[in-house]
């Protein structure tokens, strides 16, 4: 019997650990979806041993349908102190997600963060060393609660909001450019594509180009990162994909024939709705991370933001037409004979039951008359 309380304690501890492990995602979601009784923007006017008092200057009610009817607007919030209290001092501006206890007393709900002003339209939320989280909450607050659940974390240091038919860059934190390194892409029939930064050529590496053994078939006069290049089956042609070109008119997809640039597509060429292009100060994002490289078929598939899948021919650089969905022609049999058969079967079954019932009644009467 002693094992039962121990087991319960272990289960409770595990549940607590799991709940705290999901802090970032779950707290952010509830913060932006009215998962509290009030979301106050205000100033801390006093802190003592038991409570922190916040004078409210404004409130945010999320556009989320959840919990709108329970949102309170207190002038003063006396918040029970917790492990968050040490981060603040009197005079700090904060935004506080709070649960209501009674009267003007509240407790911490889904986050209390420092802000740099009391104007919700221009303030910045500081979540303490988490720039992505800070940017997402700032955008939510600046919108007055309108942008509550429409964020997309892109690779390469971009946070994008997707709403109202447009992609908007909320945060741009460019990551350090990868250091160029030599690599080889092995192909069939002794073919191999070598990419060598110039500083490595003095170390015995073959210069960049396409080779059969040590025989150069064509040279490449620039360094291309391995994750950007997609070779045809024989390596004589290839595509270069830039997910983050400098601007709308910079090369997004480039086609090379024997190392010579032969065709260029910009983001404007590939994205049907230009509002779906996420624009930062020095770069743009026009496609997601999904793509499919099939050398056997000499095709590369990728999907522009907000658009349908594109299929490129790796031998010509052309965009292939999308196959029409097959027509589905289902010739259903005429249901009338089946329905009539079912009806007649039911009628026959009722007649048999009725006949059986009559026989039973007559039998009972004959037994009684004897």
N, C-alpha and C positions, 0 to 999 in steps of 0.2 A: 504493500500500500504506500510505502514511503516513496516509491519510484514515481507515483503519479504527480505529486507536487513538483518534484524535480523536473519531470518532463514538461509540465505546464510552464515552469519558469524558463526552461530552455526555449520553448516555443515563443514565449513573450519576448525574450531577448532577441531571438532571430527576427521576429516581426519588427521590433524597434530598429534593428540594424538595417533591415531592408527599407524601412520607411525613411531613415536618415540618408541612406545611400542614394535615394532618388531625389535629394533636396533640390538640385538645380532645376530639373525639368518639372517636377510636380509643383514646387512652390511658385515658379514662374507662371505656370498654367493657372493656378488658383488665384494668384495675384491679379491676373488679367481677366479673370472670368467671374468676378464678384464672389469669390470663395471666402468672404469675410462679411462683417456687419457694417464696416465703413472703411473707406480708403481716404485718409486725411492727408492734406498738404498743410503743414503748419510749422510753428516755431516752438522749441523746447523752452519753457519759461521757468521750470524748476526741476531739480532732481534731488530726492532724499533717499533714505535707506530702503524705502519700500515701494516708491512709485516715481514715475516720470510724468510730468504734466506737459501736455502739448496743447497750445492754443491754435485752433484750426483757422486757416485762412482760405481754404478751398477743399473741394472734394472731387474725386474721380469716380464715375459710375461707368463700368464697362458696357459697351454695346452688346455684349453677350446676353442672351436671353436668360441665362441662369442667374438667379439671385437678385435681380434688379429691385424687386418689391421690398426687400428687407434692408436696403441701404439706409443708414442713419446719417444725420448731419449735426453732430454735437459741436457746440462752441468750444468746450473744453473736454479733453480726454485725459483722465487720470489712468495711466497705464501701469499695470503691475510689473515691477522690475524683473528682468530675467538675464540670461547670459549675453544678451545684446546690449545691455545698458552701458557697459564700460566703454563702448565705442563712441559715446556721445557726451556732450557737455551743454550747459545752458547757453542759449543763443543759437544753437544749430538749427538749420532748416532741415526738415525731414518729410518723407512721405511714408506713411505708416498704414499697414494692413492690420486691422484690429477686430477682435471678437468683443461683443458687448457682454458685460457681466450684469451690472445693475446701475441705474441712474447714470452718473458720468464716469463710471469705472469700466475699464476695458483691459484686455490682455492681448499680447502679441499673437498674430495669426500667421501671415505668410510673408512677412518681411518688413523691416523698418530700415530705411536707407537714407543717407544724407543726400540732400539736393542743394544746388547752388543758388536758388532763388525761390520765390513763392509764386511766380507766374508759371502756370502749368504749360503755357504755350511755348516757353523758351527755356525752362529749367533743364538741367542735366542730372540724371540719377547716377549716384556713385555706389556701386555694389561691392566695392573693395577688391580691386585687382582682377575683376572679371569683365573685361571690356565688352565681350559679346552680350553678356547678360545686361550690363549697363545700357548698351545701345538699344537693345530690344525693349527694355522697360522705359527708357527715355522716349522712344518713338511712340509707345503706347500712351504715355502720359501727355506728351505734346499734342497728340491727336484728340485729347479729351476722352480717351477710352475707346475710340473708334477702331483702331488697329490692334486687335486683341489676339488674333490667332492665325496670322498669315505670314509667317516667317520661314525662310529657307536658308539653311547654312550651306553656303557654297564652299568649295575648296579654294585654296589660294588666298585666304584672308578676306573673303567677302561675306557680308551678311546682307541678304536681300529680302525685302518685303514684297509679297505678291498679293495684290488686291486691286480691284477696279480695273482689271484688264491691263495692268502695267506692272513691271518689275522696277523697284526703286532700291538703290544701294543705301543701306542704313549705316554700314561701317565698312571701311576699306583699310585693312591693315596688311599691306604687301609683305609677303614673306621673302626672306633672302633668296636671291636667284641661285639655283643649284649650280654647283661647280662642274664645268664641263669635264667629261671623262670619256676615254675611248671605249667603244663597244663594237661588237660584230654581230650581224644578223645572218645566220646560216640559212642558205636556201638549198634547193635540190640541184643535182648534177654538178656538184663541185662549185657552185656559185656562192658568193658571200658578199655582203654589203658591209664595208668598213667605215666607221665614223671616228675620226681622230682629230682632237684639238691640235693646233699647230705646235704647241710646246711639247707634245708627245712624239712628234715625228723624228726628233733628234734622238729619241730613246729606242728606235728600231721599229716603231709602229708603221704600218703602211699608211700612206696618205689617204684621206677620205675618198671613197669611190666604190664602184662595183667591180668585183674581181671574179675571174675563174682561175682558181689557184693563185698564182702571183701575177697573172696577166690582167692589166687594167682594162676594163671594158669602157668605162667612162669615169670621169672625175667629178667630185662635188666640191665647190669652192667656198662652202660655208659650213659652220657647225650647226647641226639640228639635233635637239634632244631626242632621246630614244622614244619617249612617250608621245612625241608629236609626229613621228614618221610612220607611214603605212605603205609597205611595198607590195607591188604586184607579184604574182607567182614567180616570174622570171627575174624580178628585180630591175627590169629595164625602165620601169616607170614607178612613180610613187606619189602619194599625197602627203602634204604637211598640214596638220590641223593646229590652229592657234585658238585656244579657248578664250584667251584674254588679250585680244589685239588692242592697239593703242586707242583706236576710235572706230566709228561706224564704217569708215572708208578704208581702213587698213586691211591687209590680207587676213582672212579668217580661214580659208581653205585654199591651198596652192597646189597646182599639179605640175610635176616635173617629168620631162621626157629625156632620158639619158643624161640627167643632171642639169638640164636646161629648163628654166621656168617657162611653161607653155600656157598656163591658164590660172586666173586668180578669181576667187569669189570673196566678196566682202560680207560683213554681217547683214547689210541691207539687202544683199542678193539672196540671202538664205533664210532670213526671218520674215515671215509673212506680215506680222504686225510689229512695226518698229518700236512701239511702246513696250514690247516685251523684252527689248534689249536693256539690260541693267547697266547703267552708265555711272562709272566713278570718275574722279578727276583726271586720272591718267590712263585709264583702261576701261574696257567694257567686257561684259559677260553675255555671250549670245547663245551658248549651248550648255546642256548639262554634262554630267560625267559619263552618261551611257553612250557606248558605241560598240559596234560589232565588226571586227576585221576578219574577212573570210578570204584568205589568199587563194584557196582552191578555186573559188568562183570569181576571183579578181574583183571583189566588191568591198566597200566600206559603208557601213550604215551609222548614222548619227541622228540625233533629234534636236533641232533648234528649240529655243525656249518658246513655249506656246504654240508650237507647230507640229506637223506630222513628220514621221520618219523620212529621212532622205537617204537614198542609196546612190553611191558614187561608183562609177566604173573605173577601176584602178589602171586600166590600160589606155583610157582616153581622157579621163578627168571629167567626163560628162555625168550629169545627174540623170539616172535612169527613171523612166516613167514608172509610177507605182502601179502594180497589177490591179486590175479591177476585181473587186470581190466576186467570186463565182455566184452566178444566179442559182438560187435554190428553188427548184420546181418540184414541189411535192404534190403528186397526184393521189389525193386521198380517195379511197373507194366510196361509192355512194352508200351512206349509212342507212338508207331506207330499208333494204332487205334485212339487215341485222336488227334494226329496231322492230320490224314486224315479226321477225322470228322470236325475239325476246317476248313480245306481247303475246303471241300465240302460245309460247311455252308457259307463260304465267297463267293464261286462261286455262290451259290444259291441266296445270298443276292444281288450280282452284277447283276444277271439275272433279279431278280425282279425289281431292280432299272432301268435297261435298258428297260424292258417292260413298266414300268410306264412312262419313258421318251418318248418312241415311242408313247404311247397312247396320251400323252399331245401334242406332235408335230402334230399328225394326227388330234386331236381335234381343234387345232389352225388353221390348213389348212382348215378344213371343215367350220369353222366359217368365214374365210376370203372369201371363194368361194361363200357364200350366200350373 
